[in-house]
């Protein structure tokens, strides 16, 4: 990670090879093992020249995967370019060397394949760049355009090097160009290479002229101390005992790429919880980055109160293509909690409009979690989170949770015949005239401890709702967008809900956004003349935010283009098989998994299922141990949660499970 630099240029023939050679030689002179990578070469022997000049032992086929005889752009020079092949070659070189100098072809917009430019390769490699520019006419314009475009694309530029090769300009002109580039770009000038007679002399001059200091990764202890001080002074963290936080060394994230996060000290971590279950395709996903930037050039925000905006309209149409059958309308909000608030208020007001004014109550399940606003807390069943707020909440009915490991009926599936639903059915039978809706997290109760339901129980809940004329509200905030192996968890049992709440993965972890999806019948109940006041009086300032909508549109496009759900299935099976060995650990009581949602419940006594005392902080200690091994996890009490981005690879998944296993063993044995 960040072990190299990408050499790009204002145009072709400006001396990238000279600069690459000089950088490698200078790094080597400082005791740094530097390697070279030139993905494309057209009509020349640059790669072989650098290899020979710098004394590199790597095979030329690894240094330069694509070589053409004609001076053409890669898109024309090669019939087909395999980006994975390039990334694999770079990874091999990275394992052999401390630092890799990568030389591009031409500038940022040189096409490699259809809809894939040199700038895309830079972003995919995740490297910062150095821009090489000529010092002749057009220098200022070419350099500033390149730097501006790199900035807009999200490419980090460490500096610019000016090469006076073949320049017939006066000394005053050369100096003026350099000063103006420095002034208008705010980019460091890493060196000015004088005009030389040949390439060998130019490399020698470049070694003397170039400052490599800014190119090396810096680990700023002073910056970390500053951030730590400000953090402890000003920020109140959610779900965090601040007394403990103030005594700890905080992990401060400053960068991310793929399934990894980098802290302010420069250490990279595998993101084992998708940044709290929101990241889907990995951090810095090219398509989403570009879509947001494209939208930013149009409008960042426009209200939906009395207006519409194009991205939110397009997104609604896309959501309806993938939504559970029967849903036809989209109401936007800001986060999972607000999507639940919207659903509760819609359900309540729907029955008021239908003339069933006594239907004002809701039913929820033990161990359920639907958010932190007062309405969503009113239907929350995790006492640790919710009990303190009970005096502020509306009354609701609580039914048993299908928690097989700690069955409320002390039965065993499948012989239990869903006895845990007896209380639910009794409530619906006794109070159906007062109950507006049943709200559940389908298949997996996430924040309650990754409680996975037995097959068929969600379908039975739907049948009960239909029998007693009660709306079924599914909270798919955590389970939606592929987390259970299907786009929505309800698809596993072909359930048709009345209302669905979505958020988290909606924008693939980029921007805050949520939506409540409703059936046409519910929507129609709110239609009427203005004087009837049937309007749904609810909304948020950032409802349907265009930037968030753009991110969500790109997210859904990636699901389709990359066949995410299909490609996820082997990884789900791998995770399932990997988790089996956890059963051999003395203090692992239960392992629960549905798709890419997994919970490992730790117990003090496996035979009696005795939980660890809360004050033992056993889950926290396991996750703290995992950080020592570059893995970020977050527990739910005594349950260790594994919920990686869907984009994680099998080798990364192997690391996730291996480190988790070892950390549980270390802390509990």
N, C-alpha and C positions, 0 to 999 in steps of 0.2 A: 504494500500500500504506500503510495507516494514515494516510491523509490527511484524516481527518474524525472526526466524532463523531455518534452516534445518540442523539436525544433521545426517551426513553421516559418513562413516568409511572406513578404508583401507580394511576391510573384516568383517566377522561376528564374534560375540562373543567378541568384544573388549571393551564393556562397554558403549554403546550408551545410554542405559536406565539409568545407573548411572549418566552420564553426563547430560541427560535431566532433571532428578530429581533435581540434584544440581543446574542447571541453573534456574529452576523455583523457587526453594527455595531462591536462592540468589537474584533474581529479586524481589520476594515478600518482602524480607527483606529491599529492597531499596524503597519500596512503589509502585512498579510496579505490576499491576494486570496481571499476566502471566497465560496463559492457555496451554494445552497440546493436541497434535494431533499425533496419531500413525495410519497412514492409514492401515498398515498391521501388523498382529501378527500371528506367526506360532509357535505352540507347546509351549505355555508359558502363563504367566499372567502379562507380563510387563506393559501393559496399566493399568490394575487394581492396580498394585503396585504403579505406579507413581500417579495415581488418589488419592489413599489412603495416600501415603506419603506426598503429597503436599497439601492435603486438598481441592481437586477440587470438585466442585458440579456438573459439567457437566455430562450428562448421558454417560455411557460407550459406548453406541451404536453410539454416536456422536464423542467421542474421538477416537474410534477404529471401523471404518465401516466394516473392513474385518478381520475375525478371523478364523484361521484354526487349526486343531488338530495336523497336521503333520508338521515337520520342513522342509518345501519346499519353493522355491521361489514363489512369488505371481502368476506367470504365470502358475505354476503347481498346486499350492494350491487351486486356485479358478477357476472355470469354465469360468467365465466372470467377468472382472473388468470394472466397469463404471467410467471412469475418471471424468465425470461431477458430479457424486455422491460425489467423493472425493473433488472436488473443491467447491461444495456447502456446504459440511460439514465444510471445512476450512473457508469459508466465514461466516458461522453462528458463529463459534468460534471467528473469528476476530471481529465480531460485539459485542461480549460479553466481550472481553478482550483487554487490551492495547497491549499485546505482546503474540505471540504464538510460543512455542517450538515444532517443528515438528520432530519426530524421524523416520528416514527411516528404511529400511530393508536391511541389508548387506551394499554393497558399491554402487558406481555409476552405475555399469553395471548389476545390478540385474534385470532380465526381469519381467515386470508387465503384458504385453500383447504383441501380435505380433507387432514387430517394435516399441515398446514403453518400455523404460528402466526407472530405478529410476532417472537417470539424466534428463530425459524428464519431469518427474513430478516436479523435482526441478525447472526447467526452466519455466514450466507452472504456478507454484505457484508464480514464480518471487521472490523467497527468496534468500538471501545470505546463505552460508553454513559454518558450522564448521566441520572439519574432526577429527574424533577420531581414534587414532592409538595405537597399542600395542607397548611396549618398547622392545620386545624380538628380536630374530634373524629375519632379513628381514625388520626390522622397517624402515630403511632409504629408501630402495628400494620401499617398499609398499607405504610409505608416499609420496615420491617424484613422483611416478607414478600417484597416486591419485590426487595430487595437479596439476600436469601438465595436466592431462586429464580434470580436472575441468576447468582449464584456457582455454584449447582449445575449450571446449564446451560453454564457455561464462558464466559459473557459478562463481559468485563472492564468494571467500572464505575469510571469516573474520579472520580465524585463525585455528590452529591445537591444539588439546589437546592430550597429551600422557598419557596413562593409564598403569601403571605398574602391572596390574592384572596378577597373575600367572607367573610372570617373575622370572626366576632363573639366573639372570645376575648380574655381579658385579656392584657396584656403579659407577665405572669409565666407564663401558660400557654404562650404562644408561645415564650418563652425556654426553658422547661422541655422542650418538645417537641424543640427543636433540640438541646439538650444531651444528651437521652436517645438520640436517633438517632445522634449522634456517638459516644456512649459504647458503645452496644450493637452498632453496625454496623461500627465501625472504618473507616468510609468518610468521606472529606473532605466537609465542607459547603462548597460552592463559592459559596454566597450565600444570603441571605434577602431576598426582595423584599417591601417593605412594601405594605400595602393601598393601592390606588390607585382613583381615580374612574373612569378609563377606560383602554383599551388603550394609547393613545399615551403617557399618563403612566406606565403600568406598564413599557413598553419603556424609557423614559428612566431610571426607577428601577432597572430590571434591569441596564442598562448600567453604572450606578454600583455596583451591589451585587455583581455576579458577578466572580469571579476566573477568568480564562481560562488562567492560567499552567499549571495541572495538565493542561489538555486538549491542549496542544501536545506533539508527540513530542519526547522528550528523548534526546539522544545523550550518554550518560554516559561520558566518557573515563576518569574515575576508576574507575568500575565495571569497565570493560574491563581497566584496568591491574591491578586487584585479582584478577580472574579469571585473567588471564594469569600472574600471579605464583603463584597457588595451583596452577594447572594444571602449570606447569613444576616446581613444588616437589614435587607429590605423585603425578601421574598418569604411568603407563608405558603408552604407546599401542601398540596392536597393529599389526604389520606396518609399523613406523615406526622409522627410525634416529633414536634420541633425541638423538644428538649434533647432528644437523642441526636437529631440532625445537627444541632449547634455544636455538639461534641465530636462530630464525625468529619472525615475528609470527604467532601461531596464529589460525586462524579459529574463533571460538567461537560456536556456534549457540545462540540463546536462544528462538527462536519459529519457527513454520512455518505455512503456509496454502496449500492447493492444491498446486501443484508448485513452490512457492517456500520458501526458508529465509531467516531473518533473523539476522544476526550480532549480537554484543553491541555493535557500534558503530552499529547501526541500518540497515545495508545489506542489501538483499534480493538473493538469488541464485536462479537457475533450478536446480532439483535434477536434473541430467542423469544421475544414476546411481541414482535412487530410494532415496537414503540407503543405499547398498550393496545394491541390488537387492531391497529388501524392500517399499518403498511401492508401492501398487497404484492406489488411487483418489484419491490426493492426501492431503496432511496435513490434519488437522482435519476429516475427513469426518463430516458431521453424524450420519448413521445409526450409525456405529461409536462415535462419542463418546457418544451417548445410550444405546446398548446396554451399553457398559461401565459407565456411571453407574447404569443400571438394575440391573445385576448387583451393583455395589458396595453397593447398598442391601440386598442379600440376604446374600451371603457372598463374600469375596475369595478364599479358598482352602480347599480340603478335599482331603485325600489320596485317591488311588485305591487305595492299598494296603489292601485289606479293606473299602473303602467305595466308593460311587459318588457322582457329583454330577450334577445335572440338565443343566447346559450341556454337559459333555463327552459325555453320552449323546446329546443332541440333535445335537451337532456330528458325532459318529460316523455317525449316520444320514444326515446331509446329505452327508458325504464319500463315503459309499458310492453316492450317487446320481450322482456325477460321476467316480468313480474308474475307471481302466481296467478293462475287463471281466475277470472272474475273481477279483477281489479282494473280500474279504468281512469282514475284521477290521482294527481300528485299534488300534495300540499307541502311546500318547502318550509324548513325551519333551520336551526343552527347546530343542534347536537342531539345525541340520543335521548337525553332527558326531555328536551323540548318536543321531539317527535312523539314521545309517549304522552306528554301533556296534551298535544294536539289530538291524539287518538282518543284519550279519555273525554275531552271536551266535545269532540265530534260525536262520540257514542252517546253521551248524555243529551246533547242538544238534538240529536237525531230522534230519540224517543220523545222528547218534548214536542217536536214538530209533528210526530206521528200520533199525538194525542195520548201517549202512554206516560203521563207525567209522573207517575209513581216509580218508574224505572230509573232510579238514581244511584244505585249501588253497583259496586264492582267486586269481583272475586279474583283473588290472586293466590299464589302458591307459597308454601313455606320454602325458604332458601332462594326466593326470587329477588332479582335486582333489576330495576327498570330506570335508574337514574337518581339524581340528587335534588331535583326541584321538588317542591312540597307535594305536588300532585303525584309525581312518580314515586316519591317516598311513601305516600299513602298506600300504594299497592306493592310495597317492597317487603320482602320476608326475611331479610338478614338482620337480626336483632342488633348485631354489633354496629352496623351502619345506621339503623333506622330507629331503634327504640328511644333514643334520647329526644327525638323530634315528635313522638306520638301526640303530645298535647296540641301540636300545631296542625294535625292532619285531619282529613275527613275519614269517616268510618268506612271500613270495607271488610268483606268476609275473607277469611284465610282458610285454604284447603291444604291437605297434605301434599308433600312433594314426592315424586317417584324416585326416591333416593335409595336405590337397591342395596347399597352397601350398609346403610343404616335405615333399613326399612321400618317405617312407622308401625307396621303390622307384624313385624318380626317374621316375615314370610320370605320365600325364595322364588325368584323368577325362573321358569315360566309357570310353575305350579301355583303361584299366588293368584292368578286370574285377575290381576290389577285391583286387588283389594284396597290399595292405596287411594283409589278413586272413589271409595265409598263416601267419604266425607264431602267430596266435591259434588257427587250426584245428589246427596241428601240436601246440600245447600241449594242447589239449583231447583230441586223439587219443591222445597219449602218456601223459597224466596224468589222464584222466577218472576213474579209480578213486580218485584222491587229491583231486580238485577238488570243492569244495562249491558254489562259485558264481562267476559272472562278474559284476563290478560295473562299470557304465558310467554316464556322464552322457549321456542320449539326445539325439542330434542336434547338441547344442552343448556342447563342453567349455569351460565358462565361464572359470574362473580360469586355465586353461591358455593363454588368449589368445583367447577367443571363436572357437574352432575349430569351424566349421560342417561337418558331415558331408555327403557326397553322398547323394542320395536312394537308398534301398534297403539301405543298409549296416546299419542297425539291424535290419531284418527278417532279414537274413542272419545276424546275430549270434544272434537268437532261434532260427533254424533250427539253428544249430550247438549251442546249449544243449540243444535238444530231442533232437538226434541223439545227443549224448553224455551225456544224463541229468545235466545241470548246472543249478542254479537261476540264473535271470536276475534280477539285482538292478538296478533303475533308480534312480539318484540324481537325482530331479527337484527337488531343493532350489532350484536356480537357474532351472530351465526350467519349473517348474510355475506354475499360476495365470496363464495367458494370455501368458507372456513370449514364446513362439514363435508366437503367433497362435491356438493351441488351448489348452484348459485344461491339458492335459499334453502334453509333446513326443511321447510314445509314440503318441499318437493320429494323428500324421502318417502312420505306417506300420502302424497297427492292430495294434501289438505287444501281446501279453498277458504281462506280467511276472509273476514269482512274488512279488517283494517290491518295494515302492516307498517311497522316502524323500522326505518333503516337509517344508518349513519356510518360511523367508523370507516369501513372499507369503501364507502360510496365514492370518495375522492382519492382512494388508494393511499390515504395517509398524508395528503398534501394540505388541504384546507378544511376548516370547520364547515360542515354541511350535513343536513339531515332532511328526511322526507317522510311523510305519512301517506301511504297509498290506500285508496278507498274504493269501495264498490260503487257502481253507478247509482244504485238505489239510495245509498247514504247521501251522495252528492245531490241527488234530485230532491231530497227532503228539505234542502236548504234553499231551493228555488222558490221565489214568490215575488209579489209586488213590494216595492220599497217600503210602503207603509206597514207591511206585515212584520218587518224587522226580523226576517229569517236569516239574515246575513250571519256568516260565521265570524264573529268579532274576535279575531285572533290574528296576530302577525308579529314579525320581527323586523328590525331595521335592516338586517342583512339577509332577509328571506330571498332565496333564488339568486344569490350573489353570482355575477357573471364569471368571475375568476374561478370560483369553486365549481360552477357548472361546467366550465371548460375542462377543468381537471377531471371531473367525473365522466365527461364524454370521452376523453382520452383513455381513461381507466377502462371503460366498457369496450372500447375499440380494441384494446390490448387483449382482453379476455377472448375476444373473437379471433383476432389475427394470430395470436400465439397459442390458441387452443389450450388455454390455461387449465381448464377443468379436466380435459382429457389427459394432459401431461402430468396432472397432479396425482392421478390414481396410483402409479407405481411408488410415488413418494409416500403416499398415505400407507400403503402396504409395508413399505420399508420401516416407517415409524412404528407401525403395529408390531412388526417382528422384533424391532429393537427394544421395545418397551417390555417384552416378555421377560428378559433377564432381570428386570427390576424386582420381579417377584421373589428372587432369591435373597434379596436384602431383608435383614431381620425386622426392620422398622418400616417397611413399605406395606401398608395395609390394603390399599386398593389402587388399581390403575384403571383410569377411565379415558377412553378415546373415541372421538367421532371425527373422522377426517383429519384436519390439522389442528384440532382442539384436543388437548390432552391434559389430564390432571393426575398427579401422583400423590396420594394421601399418605402422609407419614403418621405413624401411631407409636405410642410408647410401648404398648403391649399388643402384639399382633393377634394373639389368641383371643383376647377379650375385646379387641378393637378400641382399647383405651386411648383416648387422644392425648397428645402432649399438652401440658398446661400452657395457657396463653403466654404466661410470663417467660417461658423457656425460649420463645422466639425461634423455634426450630426452623421454620420456613425461611425466616429472614437470614439466619446463620448459613443455611445452605446456599442461598442466593449471594451472600457476601463472599462465600468461598468460591463460587463460580466466577465472580469478578476477577479473582486472582488468576484465573485461567482464561481470561479474555472472553467471557460469556455473560451477557446480561439476561437475568431472569427476574421475575417478581412473583412472590408467593401470594396465595390467598389463605392466610392463617397457616395451617399445617399442610396445605396442598401446594405442591410445586407445579406451576403452570408452564406448559410448553405450547407455544402458539406462534411459530415462526412465520415470516412472510411466505406466501405461496411460491415465490421465486427462488427459494432456497434450493441449492443443488444437493444431490445425494452425499457427496463428500462433506458438505457443510452440515447436513442433517446428521451424519455420522459423528461429527465433532460435537454437535449439540447434545446428542444422547449420551455419548461417551463421557463428556465432561460432567453432565448432570448426574449420571450414575456414580462417578467417582466422588463427586462432592457430597451426595447423599450418604455414601458409604463412609466418607471421612468424618462427617459431622455426627452421624447417628450410631456408628458401630462402637 
